[in-house]
Amino acid sequence: MNIDFSLLLVILVALSGLIWLLDLVLLKPSRDSRAREMRKSRAGKPEQLEQQIAQRTREPVVVEYAKAFFPVLALVLVLRSFLFEPFQIPTGSMIPTLEIGDFILVNKYAYGLRLPVVGTKLIEIDTPERGEVMVFIPPHENQYYIKRVIGIPGDTVRYQDGELYINRERVPRQADGETTIRSAFGPIPGTLHREVIGGAEHLIQTKNQARRGALRNVWVVPPGSYFVMGDNRDESSDSRIWGMVPEANIVGKAVAVWMHKEPGWNLPGFSSARWIR
């Protein structure tokens, strides 16, 4: 089950803030008035009187928790919505750039400030460029995906026989050794390549076995959309299958790996921390 953490966080902030506000407007004046009346009566010793006042004017537990958690939750909401959001890599579609179990930081303001949950853009800052690694919500599924930006609005992208072309120009790449690709059919021999897109050099991997011809291998990127692909080219569900990423679905730019955890009961480690290229 996918939990919309942004929505949950907004609800908790709103609820705790509302409880605090209602107490401030409705309940606290009544407690203050009761305390003033008790002090006027001067019944009992000053120490005992203050203890009685404290007991009879004590804030409800729910208000205490709301006042304690509201600032923390509000700070987390601001940081997560407008600055940086953590994200864990769930699949191998971006191998070798990103491994399953990598924890990454997503820059939320790189492509503009957006309202949490609804995603409405408040401030235009920049747009995705070819070669950048982007987190987004795909058009066919309501969950985060991460891929590399291949085509920007107006581009013509062609992918045929393992070769990538952007606006009729072949994207340069060079073989960089052998590898083993994990697939649904078991380990498959593959090749690592150094590829350069938009000035960004990065590694990709492809299978060595013969490729079947795709039903479609040429795409024109419409305005307000982006064409994305995984660096694990033959084991990635991306724009070649489900289409373009609308600009409104962009979450942010993946900038760094800060932690890695192997599946199972393994402890996380920080030795894999690095910038994402």
C-alpha positions in Angstrom: 0.0 0.0 0.0 1.4 3.4 -1.0 1.1 6.1 1.6 0.9 9.7 0.5 3.3 11.1 3.1 2.9 14.6 1.9 -0.8 14.5 2.4 -0.4 12.9 5.8 2.1 15.6 6.8 -0.2 18.4 5.7 -3.1 16.8 7.6 -1.0 16.5 10.8 0.2 20.1 10.6 -3.3 21.4 10.0 -4.8 19.4 12.8 -2.1 20.2 15.4 -2.2 23.9 14.4 -6.0 24.0 14.6 -6.0 22.4 18.1 -3.5 25.0 19.2 -5.5 27.8 17.7 -8.8 26.7 19.2 -7.2 26.4 22.6 -5.6 29.8 22.3 -9.0 31.4 21.3 -11.5 29.4 23.3 -10.0 27.5 26.2 -7.0 29.5 27.4 -9.0 32.7 28.2 -11.3 30.6 30.4 -8.3 29.1 32.2 -6.7 32.5 32.7 -10.0 33.9 34.1 -10.2 31.0 36.5 -6.7 31.6 37.7 -7.4 35.3 38.3 -10.5 34.5 40.4 -8.5 32.0 42.5 -5.8 34.6 43.2 -8.4 37.2 44.2 -9.9 34.8 46.7 -6.5 34.3 48.3 -7.7 31.0 49.9 -4.7 29.1 51.3 -1.0 29.7 51.5 0.6 31.3 48.4 2.5 28.0 47.6 -0.6 25.9 47.9 -2.6 28.4 46.0 -0.3 28.3 43.0 -0.3 24.5 43.0 -4.1 24.6 43.0 -4.2 27.1 40.2 -1.7 25.0 38.1 -3.8 21.8 38.6 -7.1 23.5 37.8 -5.8 25.4 34.8 -3.6 22.7 33.3 -3.8 22.4 29.5 -5.5 19.3 28.1 -3.0 16.6 27.1 -4.1 16.9 23.4 -3.3 20.6 23.5 0.2 19.9 25.0 1.0 17.4 22.3 -0.3 19.8 19.5 1.8 22.6 20.8 4.9 20.4 21.0 4.5 18.8 17.6 3.2 21.6 15.5 6.5 23.5 15.1 8.4 20.3 14.3 5.9 19.0 11.8 5.6 22.5 10.2 9.4 22.6 9.8 9.5 19.1 8.3 6.7 20.1 5.9 8.5 23.2 4.7 11.9 21.4 4.3 10.3 18.4 2.5 8.0 20.3 0.3 10.2 23.2 -0.8 13.8 22.2 -0.2 14.9 18.5 -0.1 13.0 15.2 0.1 14.5 11.8 0.8 13.7 8.9 -1.6 14.8 5.3 -1.7 15.5 3.5 -5.0 13.1 0.6 -5.3 14.1 -1.0 -8.6 17.1 -1.5 -10.8 16.1 0.6 -13.7 18.8 3.2 -13.1 21.7 0.7 -12.6 24.6 1.4 -12.8 24.1 5.0 -11.8 21.8 4.1 -8.9 21.5 0.8 -7.1 18.5 -0.8 -5.4 18.6 0.4 -1.8 20.3 3.7 -2.5 18.8 6.6 -0.5 18.9 9.8 -2.4 18.2 13.5 -1.9 15.8 15.2 -4.3 16.1 18.9 -4.8 12.5 20.2 -4.7 13.2 23.8 -5.7 15.5 23.1 -8.7 12.6 23.1 -11.1 10.4 25.6 -9.3 8.5 25.8 -5.9 5.3 23.8 -5.8 2.5 23.4 -3.3 2.6 20.1 -1.4 0.0 17.5 -2.4 -1.7 19.5 -5.2 1.6 20.3 -7.0 0.6 23.8 -8.2 3.8 25.7 -9.1 4.2 28.9 -7.2 7.6 30.1 -8.5 9.3 29.3 -11.8 13.1 28.7 -11.2 14.4 26.4 -13.9 13.4 23.6 -16.2 14.9 20.0 -16.6 17.8 19.7 -18.9 18.9 16.7 -21.0 21.1 14.4 -19.0 19.7 15.3 -15.5 18.2 12.6 -13.2 14.7 13.5 -12.3 12.1 12.3 -9.9 8.5 12.5 -11.1 5.0 10.9 -11.0 4.5 8.9 -14.3 1.2 9.4 -16.2 0.1 5.8 -15.6 0.8 5.3 -11.9 0.5 7.4 -8.7 4.0 6.9 -7.3 7.5 8.3 -7.6 9.7 7.2 -10.5 13.3 8.2 -11.2 14.8 8.3 -14.7 17.2 10.4 -16.8 15.9 13.2 -18.9 16.6 12.4 -22.6 14.3 14.7 -24.5 13.0 18.1 -23.7 10.0 19.9 -25.4 10.5 20.0 -29.1 13.0 17.2 -29.3 12.8 14.2 -31.6 14.1 11.1 -29.9 14.9 7.9 -31.7 16.1 4.6 -30.0 16.9 1.8 -32.4 19.2 -1.2 -32.1 20.5 0.1 -28.8 21.6 3.4 -30.2 20.1 6.7 -29.0 19.5 9.7 -31.3 18.3 13.2 -30.3 17.3 15.5 -33.1 18.9 13.1 -35.6 22.3 13.3 -33.9 23.7 10.1 -32.4 24.4 10.3 -28.6 28.1 9.5 -28.2 28.9 6.6 -26.1 31.9 4.3 -25.5 32.2 0.7 -24.2 33.5 0.6 -20.7 33.7 -3.1 -19.8 31.5 -6.1 -19.3 28.8 -6.5 -16.6 26.0 -8.9 -15.6 22.4 -7.7 -15.8 19.8 -9.0 -13.4 16.5 -9.7 -15.3 13.3 -11.7 -14.8 15.0 -14.6 -16.6 18.2 -14.6 -14.5 21.6 -13.1 -15.0 22.3 -11.9 -18.6 25.7 -10.8 -20.0 25.8 -7.0 -20.6 28.1 -4.2 -21.5 28.8 -0.9 -19.7 29.0 2.3 -21.8 30.0 5.8 -21.0 27.4 8.1 -22.5 27.3 11.9 -22.8 23.9 13.7 -22.9 23.7 17.4 -22.5 27.3 17.6 -21.3 26.6 15.0 -18.5 28.8 11.9 -18.7 27.4 8.9 -17.0 27.4 5.1 -17.2 24.6 3.0 -18.8 24.3 -0.7 -19.4 22.8 -2.8 -22.2 22.3 -6.5 -22.8 24.6 -8.3 -25.2 21.9 -10.5 -26.6 20.0 -9.6 -29.8 17.3 -7.0 -29.3 13.8 -7.3 -30.6 12.6 -4.5 -32.8 10.2 -2.1 -30.9 6.8 -1.3 -32.3 7.7 2.3 -32.1 11.2 3.9 -31.9 10.7 7.6 -32.7 9.0 10.1 -30.4 8.5 13.8 -30.7 8.3 15.5 -27.3 5.3 17.9 -27.1 5.3 21.2 -25.2 5.2 20.9 -21.5 6.5 17.3 -21.5 9.7 15.3 -21.1 11.0 12.0 -22.5 12.8 9.9 -19.9 14.8 6.6 -19.9 16.5 4.5 -17.3 20.3 3.9 -17.5 19.6 0.2 -17.3 18.4 0.6 -20.9 17.0 -2.9 -21.5 15.5 -3.4 -18.0 13.6 -0.1 -17.6 9.9 0.9 -17.8 10.1 4.4 -19.1 8.8 6.8 -21.8 9.3 4.2 -24.5 6.5 2.2 -22.9 4.1 4.6 -21.1 4.8 8.0 -22.8 5.9 11.5 -21.8 6.2 13.0 -18.3 3.9 16.1 -18.0 5.6 19.1 -16.5 3.0 19.2 -13.7 4.1 15.7 -12.6 7.7 16.7 -11.9 8.8 16.3 -8.2 12.5 17.4 -8.4 16.1 16.8 -9.4 18.0 13.9 -7.9 21.3 15.4 -6.6 23.0 13.0 -4.3 23.1 9.5 -2.8 23.6 9.8 1.0 23.1 6.3 2.2 22.7 2.7 1.0 21.0 -0.3 2.5 21.2 -3.9 1.1 17.9 -5.8 1.2 17.1 -7.8 4.3 18.3 -7.2 7.8 21.5 -5.5 6.7 22.4 -2.2 8.4 22.6 0.9 6.2 26.0 2.4 5.4 27.4 5.7 4.2 30.4 4.5 2.1 28.4 4.9 -1.1 27.6 8.6 -0.5 28.2 10.5 -3.8 26.8 13.2 -6.1 24.6 11.9 -8.9 25.8 12.6 -12.5 
